[in-house]
Structures are given as C-alpha cells and as structure tokens.
C-alpha cells in the first residue's frame, strides 16, 4: 500500500523529506487546511504533489503563470505522474480535450490559471468531479499588500464555494510578511490552518552589494568569474535591458533580452533559449521569472535596485534552486531610488479604490526605504533580509560581502571523485568535471528529442550525485538521490552506459 514515503521515492527519487514537508503533508492527509511559507528551493511543490497522489479525487493547483504550469506539469509527466494544465496557451479544442479527459478521471493534478476558474466549462467540470484539494501557489498574489497582487486571485474563494463538497485548501508562498500572511488566511477563508514558516534563509546563496561609479564596467568585471554558467541579470527598465543585452553580446556573452515591450514570439523564444540552455544569460525586467523553475541558475545580478526586499529576495532566489552554491549581486546607485519612486507614485490600478491605492503607495515608499537601507548597511546582508521577514539571525553569516572580504571560490562542480581510491592532486577534480560535461551533453541530446528543458530530465544536482557515486548499472542508478522509478527505467541504461564508457576511456588517467 502506497504512503507518502513510497510516493516520494517512486516519483521524485528521494528517501527522506526536507524540513517541514512531512508536517504539511500529514496535515493535508488529515484533511486540514495548510499555509506553507517556505523559501524558494525548499520543495513547496512536493508538499502538495505527494498528498495529491494519496487523496481520493483530483487536486486543483491555482498557479499564476503559464511557464510555471508547463514546467511543473512537464516534470510530473516525465515522472509518470498523471497531470495536466488549463490556460490560455491551449487552443479551444485542446481545452475541450483536456476537460474531456479530466472528466474521465485521467488526471490526479490539474494546474489552472485563476482567470479560468469561473469559466462555464471549468465550473461544469468541477461541479461533477471529486475535488479533494485546492492548492494556491504563489499565494501572496491574493494580498493587496503583497508585491505581486493579482485581482484574479480574489475569485479563488468564490470558486471553492461552488463545489458540492469543500475540499482541503492548501496555500504556499516563498515570501510573506505578517500582513500578507494574515491576508492570505482571510481572503482564502482558510479554516484554522496548520501554518508552517520554515525560515527564509537560503544558506547556499552568497549576497553582495556593489556601489560602482560605472555599472557597465562593474558588470563586465563581475561576469568574468562565472565563465559560461547560467545567470539572470535584472534591470528596472526596458531601455536598460536593451543596452545591457547589447553590451554583453558585444563582449562575447551569449545573452538574450526579455521585457513586456517585445512581441510574444520573441519573448517566448528568448525565454526558451535560456530555459533550454541554448543561451547562458537572460537580461530582463521583473516581467521575467515568477514560476521559472530552472534549477541551474548560478548567479542573479541586479543591474538596478528593486523597489522592495520582497521583490529582491524572490528574484535573487531564482539562483541555486538545486542547492548548489550561487551568487546574488546588486549594483546599487542612488539614481535607482528616483526610478523606483517614480514607478511607485505613478502606478494606478483601476480595480483598486483610490483611498486604498494611496495607502498602498505609502506602504510601498516605506518598503523602498528598507531596500535602500539594505543597499547601504555595513552589517550582515543576509541578516538584514531575515530580520525584515521577522527572523532573528546570527550577527554574521560569513557568506555575504559585508561579512567576508576575501574572494569566494565560485567553483560549483562536485568535490570528490573516486575519493575512496584516490591520492591527493587535481586530476580527480578535473576528471569529474569532464564527466559532468559528458553527462550534460547526454542530458541535452535527450531534452532535444523529448522537447523539454534539460533540467526536467535531471537537475545539475542529480548529475553531481552521478559524478560522485558513479552508478554503473540500474540497481546503483536507482539509488541516486533525485532519480525516481520512471526516470530510472527511461534513462538509466543511457546514463550508466555513458559513465561506464567514460571510466573505461579515462581509467588510465584516473588510476595512474
């Protein structure tokens, strides 16, 4: 009989849960509402995907962006998990076909855009389906005090009321102040929810603030340390995106641009080039990113200061999602203050009453002030962020520019190679790096054939595990952390052959 641990191993390839996951899952399985506030990379999706397979019925996941749905559903389908999505990227006939299959009980999880919840076709399906859970991802979008307020999220509570039987309601977000947390509970009408805040710290992220006279020069100097690694550069305006992209391409970097002024075709192509590892760097406004599940982002650089800590931490948090060390660097200039203040004072949403709008502006200016304090403090940068979210961190983190002045070694490749047989020297690290490149080539060729991003086949963290443990048969391959049953069956033969062939080729070099 299946339980949460067997589901975790079968579909996701892990033997144990991360902190907080088991508590949330157990409460959901006990039919309690939950609110999970967990940092990016902490495994929020497993908290609702695992119980979805154990509850009787269908789980509806409300998600804000098409890219998020495609990535998560693509990853689930790769694992042999019956999932689908419903959003504007599907044609009318595709939507009809998806709902027809849903009515036949083909899916255990359906991702849906909030705008689609109250459509006639979906309501008709929902009224006749057994819906065991409604999950709200990026739940801070329901709060007017949050950084990504979306009026369409206000419809979620109404949708739940239309169902014949109230399902379990679970809500998740990576960033929420006390005000936003209370708003989520109130607006979603959560009933005595089990609330878990696992902490906002991301120990694998290094934080740095630079105050350069010449940002372009500072950016080029900073990029040298990353080689051909994958990264995001955020700019506050479209004009800055254009100029930075041209600067990088002129200096030989493989970079694409992303902002709301581009046509849909170019914007999608540039995003895909980045997600599929065809381009190393994407230069973007904050229109890019929410729901981007690319796991191997090694750095996030902010060319301009964001308007609040919530935005900054969410955007910076797109680095190092697979647990690898990553850098978050902000290039600060006092001029950024004026740009942000202009955006805040001139933002108007016709759906929000004027008096509420004035309060939001006042609150946003206070948040901007906190962002400026972050950029100018001489104390621990990580500590500043964690205090902002209500935590009591240690005085020094030893992993930010204010705590350490020495150069950080940015190498992120695995640190052991046949260590049980090795002698000291650099040959083993070099050989492991070569194996990593070969595994990445194999992963890329498979991803091209299957038309999915490489990280959906296996993340860099899983490839690292292969480099360390060197599985040479399917039994050993199944023991690799992050390899589920379906992926073991689909890819195990190719990856173990690649490792065996590599070891045969380089055996003399490894053992000499």
C-alpha positions as CSV (number, residue, x, y, z in Angstrom):
1,X,0.0,0.0,0.0
2,X,1.3,3.4,-1.0
3,X,2.2,6.0,1.6
4,X,3.9,9.4,1.5
5,X,7.4,8.0,1.6
6,X,6.9,5.4,-1.1
7,X,5.3,8.2,-3.3
8,X,8.4,10.4,-2.6
9,X,10.8,7.6,-3.7
10,X,8.8,6.4,-6.6
11,X,8.1,9.7,-8.3
12,X,10.8,12.0,-7.0
13,X,13.7,9.7,-6.2
14,X,14.2,10.9,-2.5
15,X,14.4,8.7,0.6
16,X,13.5,11.4,3.1
17,X,11.6,14.6,3.3
18,X,13.1,18.1,3.7
19,X,12.4,20.1,6.9
20,X,8.7,21.0,7.1
21,X,7.5,18.9,4.2
22,X,6.3,15.9,6.2
23,X,4.4,18.1,8.7
24,X,2.5,19.8,5.9
25,X,1.8,16.5,4.1
26,X,0.5,14.8,7.2
27,X,-1.9,17.7,7.9
28,X,-3.2,17.7,4.4
29,X,-3.8,13.9,4.6
30,X,-5.7,14.6,7.9
31,X,-7.9,17.0,5.8
32,X,-6.7,20.2,7.5
33,X,-6.1,23.4,5.6
34,X,-2.5,24.5,5.5
35,X,-0.4,27.6,4.8
36,X,3.3,26.9,4.0
37,X,5.7,29.8,3.9
38,X,8.9,28.3,2.6
39,X,11.9,29.8,0.7
40,X,12.4,29.1,-3.0
41,X,14.2,25.8,-3.4
42,X,12.7,24.3,-0.2
43,X,10.4,21.9,-2.0
44,X,7.0,23.5,-1.8
45,X,5.6,21.6,-4.8
46,X,6.3,18.2,-3.2
47,X,4.1,19.3,-0.2
48,X,1.0,19.2,-2.4
49,X,2.1,16.8,-5.2
50,X,2.7,13.9,-2.8
51,X,-0.7,14.1,-1.0
52,X,-2.4,14.6,-4.3
53,X,-1.5,11.0,-5.2
54,X,-2.8,9.7,-1.9
55,X,-6.1,11.6,-1.6
56,X,-9.2,10.3,-3.3
57,X,-10.0,12.6,-6.2
58,X,-8.4,15.4,-8.1
59,X,-6.1,18.2,-6.8
60,X,-6.6,21.6,-8.5
61,X,-3.5,23.8,-8.4
62,X,-4.1,27.5,-9.0
63,X,-0.9,29.0,-10.5
64,X,-0.2,32.5,-11.9
65,X,2.0,31.9,-14.9
66,X,1.9,29.7,-17.9
67,X,5.6,28.9,-17.8
68,X,5.3,27.6,-14.2
69,X,2.5,25.3,-15.2
70,X,4.2,24.0,-18.2
71,X,7.4,23.3,-16.3
72,X,5.8,21.6,-13.3
73,X,3.3,19.5,-15.4
74,X,6.2,18.6,-17.8
75,X,8.3,17.4,-14.9
76,X,5.4,15.4,-13.4
77,X,4.6,13.7,-16.7
78,X,8.3,12.8,-17.1
79,X,8.0,11.0,-13.8
80,X,4.9,9.1,-14.9
81,X,2.6,11.2,-12.8
82,X,-0.9,11.9,-14.4
83,X,-1.1,15.8,-14.6
84,X,-2.4,18.5,-17.0
85,X,-2.8,22.2,-17.2
86,X,-5.5,24.6,-18.4
87,X,-4.6,28.1,-19.5
88,X,-4.6,30.5,-22.5
89,X,-1.7,28.7,-24.2
90,X,-4.1,25.9,-25.2
91,X,-6.4,26.2,-28.2
92,X,-10.1,26.0,-27.7
93,X,-10.2,22.4,-29.0
94,X,-7.2,21.5,-26.7
95,X,-9.0,22.9,-23.7
96,X,-12.1,20.8,-24.6
97,X,-10.0,17.7,-25.0
98,X,-8.2,18.3,-21.6
99,X,-11.6,18.7,-19.8
100,X,-12.9,15.6,-21.6
101,X,-10.0,13.6,-20.3
102,X,-10.4,15.2,-16.8
103,X,-14.0,14.1,-16.7
104,X,-12.8,10.5,-17.4
105,X,-10.6,10.7,-14.4
106,X,-7.3,10.7,-16.3
107,X,-5.5,13.3,-14.1
108,X,-4.7,13.5,-10.4
109,X,-3.4,17.1,-10.6
110,X,-4.8,19.9,-12.8
111,X,-2.9,23.2,-12.9
112,X,-5.1,26.2,-13.8
113,X,-4.8,29.9,-14.2
114,X,-7.0,31.8,-11.7
115,X,-8.8,33.6,-14.6
116,X,-10.1,30.2,-15.8
117,X,-11.6,29.0,-12.5
118,X,-15.0,30.7,-13.0
119,X,-15.5,29.9,-16.7
120,X,-18.6,27.9,-17.6
121,X,-16.8,24.9,-18.9
122,X,-14.5,24.5,-15.9
123,X,-17.3,25.1,-13.4
124,X,-19.3,22.4,-15.1
125,X,-16.4,20.0,-14.8
126,X,-15.7,20.9,-11.2
127,X,-19.3,20.6,-10.1
128,X,-19.3,16.9,-11.2
129,X,-15.8,16.0,-10.2
130,X,-14.4,14.7,-6.9
131,X,-12.0,17.5,-6.0
132,X,-10.1,16.5,-2.9
133,X,-7.8,19.6,-2.6
134,X,-7.4,23.1,-4.0
135,X,-3.8,24.3,-3.8
136,X,-3.0,28.0,-4.2
137,X,0.6,28.5,-5.4
138,X,2.3,31.9,-5.1
139,X,-0.5,32.7,-2.5
140,X,0.9,36.2,-1.8
141,X,-0.7,37.3,-5.1
142,X,-4.1,37.4,-3.2
143,X,-2.9,40.2,-0.9
144,X,-3.1,43.9,-1.8
145,X,-0.1,44.4,0.5
146,X,1.9,41.8,-1.4
147,X,4.4,42.6,-4.2
148,X,2.5,40.7,-6.9
149,X,-1.2,41.4,-6.2
150,X,-3.4,39.9,-8.8
151,X,-7.2,40.7,-8.6
152,X,-8.0,37.3,-10.3
153,X,-6.8,35.5,-7.1
154,X,-9.8,37.1,-5.4
155,X,-12.0,34.6,-7.3
156,X,-10.5,31.5,-5.7
157,X,-12.6,31.6,-2.5
158,X,-15.8,32.0,-4.7
159,X,-14.8,29.0,-6.8
160,X,-14.3,26.8,-3.7
161,X,-17.8,27.8,-2.6
162,X,-19.3,26.5,-5.8
163,X,-18.0,22.9,-5.2
164,X,-20.5,20.4,-3.9
165,X,-18.1,19.5,-1.0
166,X,-15.5,21.7,0.5
167,X,-12.0,20.3,-0.3
168,X,-8.8,20.7,1.7
169,X,-7.3,24.1,0.9
170,X,-3.5,24.5,0.9
171,X,-1.6,27.7,0.2
172,X,2.1,28.3,-0.5
173,X,4.4,31.2,-0.9
174,X,8.1,31.9,-0.6
175,X,7.8,35.5,0.8
176,X,5.2,36.8,3.1
177,X,5.4,39.4,5.8
178,X,2.9,39.2,8.8
179,X,0.4,41.4,7.0
180,X,0.5,39.3,3.8
181,X,0.2,36.0,5.8
182,X,-2.9,37.3,7.6
183,X,-4.4,38.4,4.3
184,X,-3.9,35.0,2.7
185,X,-5.7,33.3,5.6
186,X,-8.5,35.8,5.5
187,X,-9.0,36.1,1.7
188,X,-8.8,32.3,1.0
189,X,-11.1,31.7,4.1
190,X,-8.7,29.1,5.4
191,X,-10.2,27.2,8.4
192,X,-7.9,27.0,11.4
193,X,-5.0,26.3,9.0
194,X,-1.8,24.5,10.1
195,X,0.7,27.2,9.3
196,X,4.4,26.4,8.8
197,X,7.1,29.0,8.3
198,X,10.3,27.0,7.7
199,X,12.5,30.1,7.7
200,X,13.6,32.3,4.8
201,X,17.3,31.5,4.9
202,X,19.0,30.1,1.7
203,X,22.4,29.1,3.0
204,X,23.7,28.3,-0.5
205,X,23.3,31.9,-1.7
206,X,26.0,34.5,-1.3
207,X,24.8,38.1,-1.2
208,X,26.8,41.1,-2.3
209,X,26.1,44.8,-2.8
210,X,28.4,46.9,-5.0
211,X,28.3,50.7,-5.4
212,X,30.1,51.2,-8.7
213,X,30.7,54.5,-10.4
214,X,30.5,52.8,-13.8
215,X,27.8,50.0,-13.7
216,X,28.7,48.6,-17.1
217,X,32.3,48.2,-16.3
218,X,31.4,46.6,-12.9
219,X,29.0,44.2,-14.6
220,X,31.6,43.0,-17.1
221,X,34.2,42.6,-14.3
222,X,31.7,40.6,-12.2
223,X,30.7,38.3,-15.0
224,X,34.3,37.1,-15.6
225,X,34.1,34.9,-12.6
226,X,31.1,32.9,-13.9
227,X,32.5,31.7,-17.2
228,X,29.7,30.1,-19.2
229,X,27.4,29.4,-16.2
230,X,23.8,30.2,-16.4
231,X,22.5,33.5,-14.9
232,X,19.9,36.2,-14.8
233,X,20.5,40.0,-15.0
234,X,17.6,42.1,-13.8
235,X,17.1,45.7,-14.9
236,X,14.4,48.1,-13.8
237,X,13.5,49.5,-17.3
238,X,13.2,48.1,-20.8
239,X,15.8,50.7,-22.0
240,X,18.3,49.3,-19.6
241,X,17.5,45.7,-20.7
242,X,18.3,46.7,-24.3
243,X,21.5,48.5,-23.5
244,X,22.8,45.7,-21.2
245,X,22.0,43.0,-23.7
246,X,23.9,44.8,-26.4
247,X,26.8,45.4,-24.1
248,X,27.1,41.7,-23.2
249,X,26.7,40.5,-26.8
250,X,29.4,43.0,-27.9
251,X,31.7,41.5,-25.3
252,X,31.1,37.9,-26.5
253,X,28.5,36.7,-24.0
254,X,25.6,34.6,-25.1
255,X,22.7,36.8,-23.8
256,X,19.1,37.3,-24.7
257,X,16.6,40.1,-23.7
258,X,13.2,39.8,-22.0
259,X,10.6,42.5,-21.3
260,X,7.0,43.3,-21.9
261,X,7.7,45.5,-25.0
262,X,8.8,42.5,-27.1
263,X,6.3,40.6,-29.2
264,X,5.0,37.3,-27.8
265,X,7.0,35.2,-30.3
266,X,10.4,36.8,-29.5
267,X,9.7,36.8,-25.7
268,X,8.8,33.1,-25.8
269,X,11.8,32.2,-28.0
270,X,14.3,34.1,-25.7
271,X,12.8,32.5,-22.6
272,X,13.0,29.1,-24.2
273,X,16.6,29.7,-25.3
274,X,17.5,30.4,-21.7
275,X,15.5,27.6,-20.2
276,X,16.8,25.0,-22.7
277,X,20.5,26.1,-22.1
278,X,20.9,27.4,-25.6
279,X,21.8,30.8,-24.1
280,X,23.6,31.3,-20.9
281,X,22.3,34.7,-19.8
282,X,18.9,36.4,-19.9
283,X,18.7,40.2,-19.3
284,X,15.2,41.0,-18.1
285,X,12.8,43.3,-16.3
286,X,10.8,41.8,-13.4
287,X,8.3,40.6,-16.1
288,X,10.5,37.6,-16.2
289,X,10.8,35.0,-13.5
290,X,7.8,34.1,-11.4
291,X,7.3,30.4,-11.8
292,X,10.6,29.9,-13.8
293,X,11.7,26.6,-12.4
294,X,15.2,26.5,-14.0
295,X,17.4,24.7,-11.4
296,X,20.9,25.5,-12.5
297,X,21.0,29.3,-12.3
298,X,24.4,30.1,-10.8
299,X,24.0,33.9,-10.4
300,X,21.4,36.6,-10.3
301,X,22.7,40.2,-10.8
302,X,20.5,43.2,-10.2
303,X,21.8,46.0,-12.5
304,X,19.3,48.2,-10.7
305,X,18.0,48.2,-7.2
306,X,14.4,46.7,-6.9
307,X,11.7,48.6,-5.2
308,X,11.4,46.3,-2.1
309,X,13.0,43.5,-0.2
310,X,10.2,41.0,-1.2
311,X,10.9,41.5,-4.9
312,X,14.6,41.4,-4.4
313,X,14.6,38.2,-2.4
314,X,12.2,36.5,-4.8
315,X,14.2,37.4,-7.8
316,X,17.6,36.7,-6.2
317,X,16.1,33.4,-5.0
318,X,15.9,32.1,-8.6
319,X,19.6,31.3,-8.2
320,X,20.8,28.0,-6.7
321,X,17.4,26.3,-6.7
322,X,19.1,22.9,-6.9
323,X,21.0,23.6,-3.7
324,X,24.3,24.4,-5.4
325,X,26.3,27.5,-4.3
326,X,25.2,30.6,-6.2
327,X,25.7,34.4,-6.1
328,X,23.2,37.2,-5.8
329,X,24.9,40.6,-6.6
330,X,23.2,44.0,-6.6
331,X,24.8,47.0,-8.4
332,X,23.5,50.0,-6.4
333,X,23.2,53.6,-7.5
334,X,21.3,56.5,-5.8
335,X,19.7,57.1,-9.2
336,X,17.8,53.8,-8.7
337,X,15.9,55.5,-5.8
338,X,14.3,58.1,-8.1
339,X,13.4,55.5,-10.8
340,X,11.6,53.3,-8.2
341,X,9.9,56.3,-6.5
342,X,8.5,57.3,-10.0
343,X,7.2,53.8,-10.6
344,X,5.5,53.7,-7.2
345,X,3.9,57.1,-7.4
346,X,2.6,56.6,-10.9
347,X,1.3,53.1,-10.6
348,X,-2.5,53.0,-10.7
349,X,-4.9,50.0,-10.8
350,X,-8.5,50.9,-11.7
351,X,-9.7,47.9,-9.8
352,X,-8.5,49.2,-6.5
353,X,-10.4,52.1,-4.8
354,X,-8.5,55.5,-4.6
355,X,-8.2,55.5,-0.8
356,X,-6.7,52.0,-0.7
357,X,-4.4,53.0,-3.6
358,X,-3.0,55.9,-1.5
359,X,-2.3,53.5,1.4
360,X,-0.6,51.1,-0.9
361,X,1.7,53.9,-2.3
362,X,2.5,55.0,1.3
363,X,3.4,51.4,2.2
364,X,5.4,50.9,-1.0
365,X,7.5,54.0,-0.2
366,X,8.3,52.6,3.2
367,X,9.3,49.3,1.6
368,X,11.6,51.3,-0.8
369,X,13.2,52.9,2.2
370,X,14.0,49.4,3.7
371,X,15.5,48.4,0.3
372,X,17.8,51.5,0.4
373,X,18.9,50.6,4.0
374,X,19.8,47.1,2.7
375,X,22.0,48.6,-0.1
376,X,23.8,50.9,2.3
377,X,24.1,48.9,5.5
378,X,27.6,47.8,6.7
379,X,26.1,44.9,8.7
380,X,25.3,41.4,7.5
381,X,23.2,41.4,4.3
382,X,21.6,38.0,5.0
383,X,20.8,39.1,8.5
384,X,19.1,42.3,7.2
385,X,16.8,40.3,4.9
386,X,16.0,37.7,7.5
387,X,15.2,40.4,10.1
388,X,12.9,42.0,7.6
389,X,10.9,38.8,7.4
390,X,10.7,38.5,11.2
391,X,13.6,36.2,11.9
392,X,16.4,36.5,14.5
393,X,19.6,35.6,12.6
394,X,23.1,35.4,13.8
395,X,25.2,38.6,13.6
396,X,27.5,37.3,10.9
397,X,26.6,34.8,8.1
398,X,30.1,34.5,6.7
399,X,28.5,34.3,3.2
400,X,27.9,37.9,2.2
401,X,30.1,40.8,1.0
402,X,29.8,42.6,4.4
403,X,30.8,39.5,6.4
404,X,33.7,38.3,4.2
405,X,36.1,40.4,2.2
406,X,38.1,37.6,0.7
407,X,37.4,36.2,-2.7
408,X,34.9,33.4,-2.8
409,X,35.8,30.3,-4.9
410,X,32.9,30.0,-7.2
411,X,33.6,26.5,-8.5
412,X,30.4,24.6,-8.1
413,X,31.4,21.2,-9.6
414,X,31.4,18.1,-7.3
415,X,34.4,18.0,-4.9
416,X,35.0,14.3,-4.8
417,X,36.0,11.8,-7.5
418,X,36.7,8.2,-6.6
419,X,37.9,9.5,-3.3
420,X,38.0,6.0,-1.7
421,X,40.8,5.1,-4.2
422,X,42.4,8.5,-4.8
423,X,45.6,10.2,-3.9
424,X,45.9,13.9,-3.4
425,X,46.1,16.1,-6.5
426,X,43.9,17.9,-9.0
427,X,43.5,15.0,-11.6
428,X,40.3,13.7,-9.9
429,X,38.6,17.1,-9.8
430,X,39.4,17.6,-13.5
431,X,38.2,14.1,-14.5
432,X,35.0,14.7,-12.6
433,X,34.4,18.0,-14.4
434,X,34.9,16.1,-17.7
435,X,32.4,13.5,-16.7
436,X,29.9,16.3,-15.7
437,X,30.3,17.8,-19.2
438,X,29.6,14.4,-20.8
439,X,26.5,13.8,-18.7
440,X,25.3,17.3,-19.6
441,X,25.8,16.6,-23.3
442,X,23.7,13.4,-23.0
443,X,21.0,15.2,-21.0
444,X,20.9,18.0,-23.6
445,X,20.5,15.5,-26.5
446,X,17.7,13.7,-24.7
447,X,16.0,17.0,-23.9
448,X,16.1,18.0,-27.6
449,X,14.5,14.7,-28.6
450,X,11.8,15.0,-26.0
451,X,11.2,18.8,-26.4
452,X,11.6,19.5,-22.7
453,X,14.2,21.7,-20.8
454,X,17.3,19.8,-19.8
455,X,16.6,20.3,-16.0
456,X,13.4,18.4,-16.4
457,X,15.3,15.3,-17.4
458,X,17.7,15.7,-14.4
459,X,18.9,18.7,-12.5
460,X,22.6,19.6,-12.2
461,X,22.4,18.4,-8.6
462,X,21.3,14.9,-9.7
463,X,24.2,14.8,-12.3
464,X,26.5,15.8,-9.5
465,X,25.3,12.8,-7.5
466,X,26.1,10.6,-10.5
467,X,29.6,12.0,-10.7
468,X,30.2,11.3,-7.0
469,X,28.7,7.8,-6.8
470,X,29.4,6.6,-10.4
471,X,26.4,4.2,-10.9
472,X,27.4,1.6,-13.5
473,X,24.2,-0.5,-13.5
474,X,20.4,0.1,-13.0
475,X,20.5,-1.1,-9.4
476,X,23.1,1.5,-8.5
477,X,21.4,4.1,-10.7
478,X,18.1,3.8,-8.7
479,X,20.0,4.7,-5.5
480,X,21.0,8.1,-6.9
481,X,19.2,10.9,-5.0
482,X,16.6,12.5,-7.3
483,X,16.1,9.5,-9.6
484,X,12.6,8.1,-9.4
485,X,11.3,4.8,-10.8
486,X,10.1,6.2,-14.2
487,X,13.2,8.1,-14.9
488,X,15.4,5.1,-13.9
489,X,13.5,3.0,-16.4
490,X,13.6,5.7,-19.2
491,X,17.2,6.9,-18.8
492,X,19.1,4.6,-16.6
493,X,20.6,2.5,-19.5
494,X,21.9,5.6,-21.4
495,X,23.4,7.3,-18.3
496,X,25.0,4.2,-16.8
497,X,26.5,3.4,-20.3
498,X,27.9,6.9,-20.5
499,X,29.5,6.6,-17.1
500,X,30.9,3.1,-17.8
501,X,32.3,4.3,-21.2
502,X,33.8,7.4,-19.6
503,X,35.5,5.3,-16.9
504,X,36.9,2.9,-19.4
505,X,38.3,5.8,-21.5
506,X,39.9,7.6,-18.6
507,X,40.7,4.7,-16.4
508,X,44.5,5.1,-17.0
509,X,44.3,8.8,-16.2
510,X,42.3,8.2,-13.0
511,X,44.4,5.4,-11.6
512,X,47.9,6.4,-12.6
